[in-house]
């Protein structure tokens, strides 16, 4: 018969209680130590130096999210490349298999990179990476400065 061990659960409970106490004491100490001098400037919303206009439910172009996901895809690729190079670059394994381990490792990584490249090519072919540029409007404005005045500034 298996007897329940109270000591294992009590250890977990002790860690949970310790974490709660640690966070509570830290927040309380920070509240006591920090200065609290609120003013209008500090209480305003700050977003990249710009004043906020409108509500927070504004529509964003979907392309921003697609580019972010593609960026994450390639970041994940880098995360997998470093452990791969460490594990498959083991000199003892390569020598022990007469080089077969090295060829397997190279083949596996090329397959991985080809799959990622196909995903990028698919996103490119579907037009997910294209940005819609605003159309330039022709104006009928006539400048009083002659066009020859700008020639010395053109490169």
Buried (B, 14 or more C-beta within 10 A) or exposed (E): EEEEEEEEEEEEEEEEEEEEEEEEEEEEEEEEEEEEEEEEEEEEEEEEEEEEEEEEEEEEEEBEEBBEEBEEEEEEEEEEEEEBEEEBEEEEBBEEEEEEBBEBBEEEBEEBEEEBEEEBEEBEEEEBEEEEEEEEEEEEEEEEEEEEEEEEEEE
